[in-house]
Amino acid sequence: MAQPSLLLLAAAVVLSLSLCDAHNKLAKKSDDVVNGPLLTSKLNAKRTLIVGPNDEFKTIQSAIDAVPDGNSEWVVVHLRAGVYAEKVVIPETKPFIFVRGNGKGRTSISYESASPHNTESATFAVHADNVIVFGISFRNAARAGLPNNPEIRTVATMVSGDKVAFYHCAFYSPHHTLFDSTGRHYYESCYIQGNIDFIFGGGQSIFQCAEIFVKPDRRTPILGSITAQDRKEESGSSGFVFLKGKVYGVGEVYLGRANEAYSRVVFADTYLSKTVNPAGWTNYNFSGSTEHVMLGEFNCTGPGADVSQRVPWSRRLDQAEAAKFLTVDFINGKDWLPAFYY
């Protein structure tokens, strides 16, 4: 008979990796169970700052501020379970921070913020390089604004640093949820909720085993898009890759829209529910040519994966074309990620 500890470990593996297992067709998964203790051991941090009502740091920002400028060794900022009602910024001068929560269902950063500018509206902003985040929900609690109102921006999280990873996190906003601005980023087993352009920017990012929930936007008859990616030149390395996740929700949505001349988004081995509009993609509000955009799909499943009515300029990738998007090599992840699955 198996020992209780081994049974618990097996159960943890099944629970942690179930979403990936459901769509595991393209590559062998790592045997690691990605959790807080694993990431902590991989980063080998020597210092931990604890945030909580009865701890040294009462706010997250005060703990971030305590990390010295030019920091060169990993520092853990550990958040006790609870809701933190504050806006948090990790400035460019404070790299090598591991923000560790107690799980996205137990630790939350929530702030009501609307602004004409994406950056100013963000509840949580990462401008530093080398930042890891685990087990936290990020919420912009602002109410949805009117269509075309300049105060419409209500970003939950903005990421402009390089080599930034989020593991088992969640992102909530009425719209424009995740501003993936610039840099190489990795989102593992994250939940992302929104409606119009709710994952947007010019980042070079992999969303692995992501759960994407589409909310209806009753402010306007225009159908929203999950993505609006900002690759401007053919030589640009940026792009969004969604690998082994699922898309579902209420109403209809496009997978993405052509936002720049070389916008690049790939959904690979992803379950697409009927919430995906049959056209798949749109060039709404983009007046340029779609000749060079790379908005495509590979090996997706589900009722929303039927490509028979896709817009003619979208792409259906074959194995050779998709290969460079199917592992963390797309973001040079083997050089900097503490843990990954593919």
ABEGO torsion letter per residue (X at the ends): XBBAAAAAAAAAAAAAAAAAAAABAABBBBABBBBAAAAAAAAGBABBBBBEAABABABAAAAAAABBBGBABBBBBBBBBEBBBBBBBBBAABBGBBBBBAEAAABBBBBBBBBABAAAABABBBABBGBBBBGBBBBBABBBBBBGBAAABBBABBBABBGBBBBGBBBBBABGABBBABEBBBBBGBBBBEBBGABBEABBBBBBGBBBBBBBBAABABBBBABBBABABAABABEBBBBGBBBBEBEBBBABBBABAABBBBBBGBBBBAABBAAGBBABGBABBAAABBBBBBGBBEAAABAAABBAABBBBBAAAAAAAABAAAAGAAAABABBAX
